[in-house]
Amino acid sequence: MFVAREIPAEHKDLIHDVSYDYHGRRMATCSSDQSVKVWDLGEDGQWHCTASWKTHSGSVWKVTWAHPEFGQVLASCSFDRTAAVWEEQVVGTGDGISHGQSHWVKRTSLVDSRTSVTDVKFAPKHLGLQLATCSKDGTVRIYEAPDIMNLSQWQLQNEIQHKLSCSCVSWNLSRMHAPMLAVGSNDSNPSAGGKVQIHEYDEANRKWHRVETLMAITDAVNDVAFAPNLGRSYHLLAIASKDVRIMMLKPYGDQGSGAGGKLSKLDISLAAQFSDHESQVWRVEWNVTGTILASSGDDGCVRLWKANYLDNWKCIAVLRGDGTPGSMNGPSMSGKDPKTAALSAGFTTQRMWYS
């Protein structure tokens, strides 16, 4: 049983993103009020805001957590054309670590983009402390911290040129496959071609190459998300557009494993497509096992999707942000914007998965 609860975020403008840490006991929110807030789950089961600070000079589009192996580290990106890396500074007292408000320090500001930075994602842990950003100018940039003990130093490793403006990026989480990125574009022109591209890292040449363009996706794409692999012989990619699509990417033979420096040849098929939101879909997110997909849209709902034993995907639950009757009820977070309501409902959704 899922239960949606209200969280008074007290942001002064539209909330654009919600991100959970690895363990699901901390989350970060970002907003057009130029701030990021960090929340901790208390012993009473309630979320408490433990940090709030102005991060950028423009709207903050995305916020994301690094793996806890690298410490308590956040990255944010903004309309002000920058991405920033933040680290929590632990203040010790005589009787241990202080409680209450935490202190986050900006370790670096990544200023290579000349346009709005629309997404930022940390790489899977096995690839080290790497960070991917994408921008409206159609460029995906890969940064790496050579010394994880010194987060003020980040090196620009690669730039991937995308012919269309970039809106979202997602790392493939598989350890058995060469590093792979999916990049989505929110270009609204259907004649511009496929709006999702798949890029793979060639270890031999130390460069990223485009291996596929999903020509079937011609609508503006708002979000992409690779599912955790967990031993599958194929990859699942969720795409948020005017509907929800789940694409299956199956490598041919031994391609893409880095052997011989060969790039992947992928057999791409549509695993599922849903139009239940009947509106723009803004976010898609997988649970930790890659078996349940959550999507949020302008209808103010978060919908959960799961495949049965025949691999037929069905909606298993609907969380409504406005408290109206449905598969489950719950009030929205403060603010009446449908996107905000859908994201706020996602608080409880993701938290339950990590429990």
C-alpha positions as CSV (number, residue, x, y, z in Angstrom):
1,M,0.0,0.0,0.0
2,F,1.4,3.3,-1.1
3,V,0.6,6.4,1.0
4,A,1.1,9.9,-0.3
5,R,1.8,12.6,2.3
6,E,2.2,16.4,2.0
7,I,5.7,17.9,2.4
8,P,5.7,21.7,2.8
9,A,8.8,22.4,0.7
10,E,8.5,26.2,1.1
11,H,10.2,26.8,-2.3
12,K,9.2,30.2,-3.6
13,D,8.8,29.1,-7.2
14,L,8.2,26.0,-9.4
15,I,10.1,22.8,-8.3
16,H,11.9,21.3,-11.2
17,D,13.5,18.2,-9.8
18,V,13.6,15.8,-6.9
19,S,16.5,13.5,-6.3
20,Y,17.1,10.7,-3.7
21,D,20.5,9.6,-2.4
22,Y,21.7,6.0,-2.8
23,H,20.0,4.8,0.4
24,G,16.7,6.7,-0.1
25,R,17.0,8.5,3.3
26,R,18.0,11.8,1.9
27,M,16.6,13.9,-0.9
28,A,17.3,17.1,-2.6
29,T,14.9,19.5,-4.4
30,C,15.7,22.4,-6.7
31,S,13.6,25.3,-8.0
32,S,13.3,28.4,-10.1
33,D,13.8,30.3,-6.9
34,Q,17.5,29.5,-7.5
35,S,17.9,27.4,-4.4
36,V,18.5,23.7,-3.5
37,K,17.1,22.1,-0.3
38,V,18.3,19.0,1.3
39,W,15.9,16.8,3.3
40,D,16.6,14.0,5.8
41,L,14.2,11.3,6.8
42,G,13.8,11.4,10.6
43,E,13.2,8.6,13.1
44,D,9.6,9.9,13.2
45,G,9.1,9.0,9.5
46,Q,8.9,12.7,8.5
47,W,11.1,14.6,6.1
48,H,13.0,17.5,7.7
49,C,14.8,20.2,5.7
50,T,18.4,20.2,7.0
51,A,19.9,22.6,4.4
52,S,18.7,25.3,2.1
53,W,20.9,27.7,0.1
54,K,21.0,29.7,-3.1
55,T,23.0,27.8,-5.7
56,H,22.8,29.6,-9.0
57,S,21.9,33.0,-10.5
58,G,19.1,31.4,-12.6
59,S,16.5,28.6,-12.4
60,V,18.0,25.3,-11.2
61,W,16.8,22.6,-13.5
62,K,18.3,19.4,-12.0
63,V,20.0,18.1,-8.9
64,T,21.7,14.7,-8.4
65,W,23.6,12.8,-5.8
66,A,26.9,11.0,-6.2
67,H,27.4,7.5,-4.8
68,P,28.0,7.7,-1.0
69,E,31.4,6.0,-1.6
70,F,32.6,9.5,-2.7
71,G,31.0,11.2,0.3
72,Q,27.9,13.4,0.5
73,V,28.2,15.2,-2.9
74,L,25.6,16.9,-5.0
75,A,25.7,18.4,-8.5
76,S,23.2,21.0,-9.8
77,C,22.7,22.7,-13.2
78,S,21.1,25.9,-14.1
79,F,19.8,28.4,-16.7
80,D,22.8,30.5,-15.7
81,R,24.9,28.3,-18.1
82,T,26.8,26.5,-15.3
83,A,26.8,23.3,-13.3
84,A,28.1,23.1,-9.8
85,V,29.4,20.4,-7.4
86,W,28.6,20.7,-3.7
87,E,30.0,18.8,-0.8
88,E,28.5,18.5,2.7
89,Q,30.9,19.8,5.3
90,V,30.7,17.9,8.6
91,V,31.2,20.0,11.6
92,G,32.4,18.2,14.7
93,T,31.6,19.1,18.3
94,G,32.9,17.9,21.6
95,D,30.2,15.2,21.9
96,G,30.2,14.2,18.2
97,I,28.7,15.4,15.0
98,S,26.5,18.5,15.3
99,H,22.8,18.1,14.4
100,G,20.3,20.4,12.8
101,Q,21.3,22.4,9.7
102,S,24.1,21.0,7.6
103,H,26.6,23.1,5.6
104,W,27.2,22.6,1.9
105,V,30.3,24.0,0.2
106,K,30.7,24.7,-3.5
107,R,33.7,22.7,-4.6
108,T,33.7,23.8,-8.3
109,S,31.7,25.6,-10.9
110,L,31.7,24.1,-14.4
111,V,31.5,27.0,-16.9
112,D,32.2,25.5,-20.3
113,S,28.7,25.8,-21.6
114,R,27.6,29.0,-23.4
115,T,23.9,28.1,-23.0
116,S,21.6,26.8,-20.3
117,V,22.8,23.5,-18.8
118,T,19.7,21.3,-18.8
119,D,20.8,18.1,-17.1
120,V,23.6,16.7,-14.9
121,K,24.2,13.1,-13.9
122,F,26.9,11.3,-12.0
123,A,28.3,8.1,-13.6
124,P,27.8,4.7,-12.1
125,K,30.2,4.0,-9.2
126,H,32.4,1.5,-11.2
127,L,33.3,4.3,-13.6
128,G,34.8,6.5,-10.9
129,L,33.7,10.0,-10.0
130,Q,32.5,11.2,-13.4
131,L,29.9,13.7,-14.3
132,A,27.9,14.2,-17.5
133,T,26.2,17.5,-18.4
134,C,24.1,18.5,-21.4
135,S,23.2,21.9,-22.7
136,K,20.8,23.7,-25.0
137,D,23.7,24.2,-27.4
138,G,23.6,20.5,-28.2
139,T,26.8,19.6,-26.3
140,V,27.3,16.8,-23.8
141,R,30.3,17.2,-21.6
142,I,32.0,14.5,-19.5
143,Y,34.0,15.6,-16.5
144,E,36.1,13.6,-14.1
145,A,37.6,14.2,-10.7
146,P,41.1,12.7,-10.8
147,D,41.4,12.9,-7.0
148,I,38.2,12.1,-5.1
149,M,39.7,13.8,-2.0
150,N,39.9,17.1,-3.9
151,L,36.6,17.9,-5.5
152,S,37.7,21.4,-6.5
153,Q,39.6,19.9,-9.5
154,W,37.5,18.5,-12.4
155,Q,38.9,17.8,-15.8
156,L,36.9,18.0,-19.0
157,Q,37.5,14.6,-20.6
158,N,35.2,14.6,-23.6
159,E,32.7,16.7,-25.5
160,I,29.9,15.0,-27.5
161,Q,28.3,17.1,-30.2
162,H,24.6,16.6,-30.6
163,K,22.9,18.2,-33.7
164,L,19.9,19.2,-31.6
165,S,19.5,21.0,-28.3
166,C,19.9,18.6,-25.4
167,S,17.3,18.3,-22.6
168,C,18.3,15.1,-20.7
169,V,21.0,12.5,-20.3
170,S,21.2,9.1,-18.6
171,W,24.1,6.7,-18.0
172,N,23.7,3.0,-18.6
173,L,24.3,1.3,-15.3
174,S,25.5,-2.1,-16.6
175,R,29.0,-3.2,-15.5
176,M,29.2,-5.8,-18.3
177,H,28.9,-3.2,-21.1
178,A,31.2,-0.4,-22.2
179,P,30.1,3.0,-20.8
180,M,27.0,4.2,-22.6
181,L,24.9,7.4,-22.5
182,A,21.4,8.1,-23.8
183,V,20.8,11.8,-24.7
184,G,17.4,13.3,-25.3
185,S,16.3,16.4,-27.1
186,N,13.3,18.6,-26.6
187,D,13.4,20.1,-30.1
188,S,9.7,20.4,-31.0
189,N,10.3,20.0,-34.8
190,P,9.2,16.5,-35.9
191,S,11.1,16.7,-39.1
192,A,14.4,17.1,-37.2
193,G,14.7,13.3,-36.9
194,G,15.2,11.0,-33.9
195,K,15.2,12.8,-30.6
196,V,17.2,10.2,-28.6
197,Q,20.8,9.2,-29.4
198,I,22.9,6.4,-27.9
199,H,26.6,7.1,-27.4
200,E,29.2,4.6,-26.4
201,Y,32.8,5.1,-25.1
202,D,35.6,3.6,-27.1
203,E,38.3,2.7,-24.7
204,A,40.9,2.2,-27.4
205,N,40.6,5.7,-28.8
206,R,39.3,7.3,-25.6
207,K,36.4,8.9,-27.4
208,W,32.6,8.7,-27.4
209,H,30.9,7.7,-30.6
210,R,27.2,7.8,-31.5
211,V,26.1,4.2,-32.1
212,E,22.3,4.6,-32.6
213,T,19.7,7.2,-33.2
214,L,16.1,6.2,-32.2
215,M,14.4,7.5,-35.3
216,A,11.0,6.4,-34.0
217,I,11.1,9.1,-31.3
218,T,10.3,12.3,-33.2
219,D,8.4,14.2,-30.4
220,A,10.2,16.4,-27.9
221,V,11.9,14.3,-25.1
222,N,11.8,15.6,-21.5
223,D,13.6,12.7,-19.7
224,V,15.4,9.5,-20.4
225,A,16.4,6.8,-17.9
226,F,18.3,3.5,-18.2
227,A,17.1,0.7,-16.0
228,P,19.4,-1.0,-13.6
229,N,20.7,-4.1,-15.5
230,L,20.9,-6.8,-12.9
231,G,22.1,-9.5,-15.2
232,R,19.9,-8.9,-18.2
233,S,21.3,-9.6,-21.7
234,Y,19.7,-6.4,-22.9
235,H,19.1,-2.8,-21.7
236,L,15.8,-1.0,-21.0
237,L,15.5,2.7,-21.7
238,A,12.5,4.7,-20.5
239,I,11.6,7.8,-22.4
240,A,9.3,10.6,-21.3
241,S,7.7,12.6,-24.1
242,K,4.1,13.1,-25.0
243,D,3.7,9.5,-23.7
244,V,5.9,6.9,-22.0
245,R,7.9,4.5,-24.0
246,I,10.2,1.7,-22.9
247,M,12.8,0.7,-25.5
248,M,14.7,-2.6,-25.5
249,L,18.3,-2.3,-26.6
250,K,19.9,-5.7,-27.2
251,P,23.6,-6.0,-28.3
252,Y,24.4,-8.4,-31.0
253,G,26.8,-11.1,-29.9
254,D,29.9,-9.9,-28.0
255,Q,29.6,-6.3,-29.4
256,G,29.9,-3.5,-27.0
257,S,31.8,-5.3,-24.2
258,G,35.0,-3.5,-25.2
259,A,36.5,-6.5,-26.9
260,G,38.7,-5.5,-29.8
261,G,37.6,-1.9,-29.5
262,K,34.4,-2.7,-31.4
263,L,31.4,-0.5,-30.9
264,S,27.9,-1.9,-30.2
265,K,25.4,-2.9,-32.8
266,L,22.1,-2.8,-31.1
267,D,18.8,-4.5,-31.9
268,I,16.3,-1.8,-30.8
269,S,12.6,-2.6,-30.3
270,L,9.7,-1.0,-28.5
271,A,8.9,-2.9,-25.3
272,A,5.9,-0.8,-24.2
273,Q,4.2,2.5,-24.9
274,F,1.6,4.2,-22.7
275,S,-0.6,7.3,-23.2
276,D,-2.4,7.1,-19.9
277,H,-1.2,10.5,-18.8
278,E,-2.9,12.2,-21.8
279,S,-0.4,15.0,-21.4
280,Q,3.3,15.8,-21.5
281,V,5.3,13.3,-19.4
282,W,8.1,15.1,-17.5
283,R,10.0,12.5,-15.5
284,V,10.7,8.7,-15.6
285,E,12.5,6.9,-12.9
286,W,13.2,3.2,-12.2
287,N,13.3,1.4,-8.9
288,V,16.6,-0.2,-7.7
289,T,15.9,-3.5,-9.4
290,G,14.8,-2.1,-12.7
291,T,11.4,-3.9,-12.5
292,I,9.1,-0.9,-11.8
293,L,9.0,2.4,-13.7
294,A,7.5,5.6,-12.4
295,S,6.3,8.4,-14.6
296,S,5.0,11.9,-13.8
297,G,3.1,14.2,-16.1
298,D,1.1,17.3,-16.5
299,D,-2.0,15.4,-15.3
300,G,-0.7,15.7,-11.8
301,C,-0.2,12.0,-11.4
302,V,2.6,9.6,-10.8
303,R,2.0,6.2,-12.5
304,L,3.8,3.0,-11.7
305,W,4.4,0.4,-14.5
306,K,5.4,-3.2,-14.2
307,A,5.8,-6.1,-16.6
308,N,4.1,-9.5,-15.9
309,Y,5.6,-12.9,-16.6
310,L,4.8,-12.5,-20.3
311,D,6.7,-9.2,-20.4
312,N,3.4,-7.2,-20.9
313,W,3.7,-3.9,-19.1
314,K,0.7,-2.7,-17.1
315,C,-0.1,0.2,-14.8
316,I,-0.1,-1.1,-11.2
317,A,-0.8,2.1,-9.3
318,V,-1.7,5.8,-9.7
319,L,-0.6,8.4,-7.2
320,R,-2.7,11.6,-7.5
321,G,-1.0,14.8,-6.3
322,D,-4.3,16.7,-5.7
323,G,-6.0,14.2,-3.5
324,T,-8.8,13.3,-5.9
325,P,-10.0,9.7,-6.0
326,G,-7.9,7.2,-7.8
327,S,-5.9,4.0,-7.2
328,M,-4.5,5.9,-4.2
329,N,-5.0,9.3,-2.7
330,G,-2.7,11.9,-1.3
331,P,-2.4,15.7,-1.1
332,S,0.1,17.6,-3.2
333,M,3.1,19.5,-2.1
334,S,2.6,23.3,-1.7
335,G,2.0,24.8,-5.1
336,K,-0.7,23.9,-7.6
337,D,1.3,23.5,-10.7
338,P,0.6,20.0,-12.2
339,K,4.3,19.3,-12.7
340,T,5.1,20.2,-9.1
341,A,2.2,18.0,-7.9
342,A,3.5,15.0,-9.9
343,L,7.0,15.4,-8.7
344,S,5.8,15.8,-5.1
345,A,3.9,12.5,-5.4
346,G,7.1,11.0,-6.6
347,F,8.7,11.7,-3.1
348,T,6.7,8.9,-1.6
349,T,6.9,6.7,-4.6
350,Q,10.7,6.5,-4.7
351,R,11.0,6.4,-0.9
352,M,8.8,3.3,-0.7
353,W,11.0,1.6,-3.3
354,Y,14.1,2.2,-1.2
355,S,12.6,1.0,2.0
